[in-house]
Amino acid sequence: METRDGNERGEFPGMDAAKEIGQISYKALQKAKAMIKPGVKLIDVAESVESYVKESKYGIAFPLNLSINNEAAHYTPSIDDAKVFSEKDVVKVDFGAAKDGALGDCALTVDLSGNMQGLLEASEEALKAAISVAKAGVEVRDIGKEIEKAIIAKGYQPIRNLGGHTVGLHELHSSIFVPNYDNGDETVLEEGMLVAIEPFATTGKGMVTESDVCEIYSYDAGVQVRTKEARTLLGLIQKNHPTEPFAVRWLASALGSTFSTYAGISELSRNGALMPYPTLVEISGGSVSQAEAEVIIEKDGCEVVTK
Ligand code: CO
């Protein structure tokens, strides 16, 4: 998942936990990739992959994101979502499993149109270029510079207000932001850090903005709420999703009514109980591709854990 700025640093979950979570996250991503075909429902892919991870006795770091064409990130199917993949779609899949606060985060793009291969290669090559320079002591601006160079060389633009991030314990986006261009940030990566690197390439201008659609939230704070529906949802969220982001559809059975669920969630969001993650769209309507891997920073390089 992307971040638009950093916050406090979380404790590193540990090498072994990061590798274990990386492997299951990568497997889940490949399962999603294999299912994405024209005519298939998005919700079937999301539910099947999320169930696979739960049946494998892992938690979920954030809901399966399936963002299409000009959507860059943060779309996950709604309750009873009827949407199907079309043969014109460029689909970003972004997902992570979790265990004891260790969080996976990886992404890939599927081109159902068959004519956006160059756009896919742009983000994939940018990710490779970033991995080849990531090591202890490197400044994040230098990673951004490699990403930008690789994407522009393919004739596309990097998305400049999205980027990668360090990953802490129970903290998908910890202190450090890893830009997709040279933003002048001289922050240095250190040995042992867990970092998600995530280049986005676009046929558009290279900026995203929030849309009105929001299907992902995370718990922020306990607040007083007016309606019984909001109280019921808040109790469930505090019990089942106290830390990691969740999908509204995960709460569908609590009230049994789709309308009441969305009304309750929107009340909680307005009152500051929830942090919203609206779907992010490219401002000029450009198609977007994404590639993401999680790596551990080493003295002379880095090790990809999402493989
Ligand atoms: Co991420």
Boltz pocket constraint, residues with backbone or C-beta under 6 A from the ligand:
constraints:
  - pocket:
      binder: B
      contacts: [[A, 1], [A, 2], [A, 3], [A, 105], [A, 106], [A, 163], [A, 164], [A, 165], [A, 196], [A, 198], [A, 292]]
      max_distance: 6.0
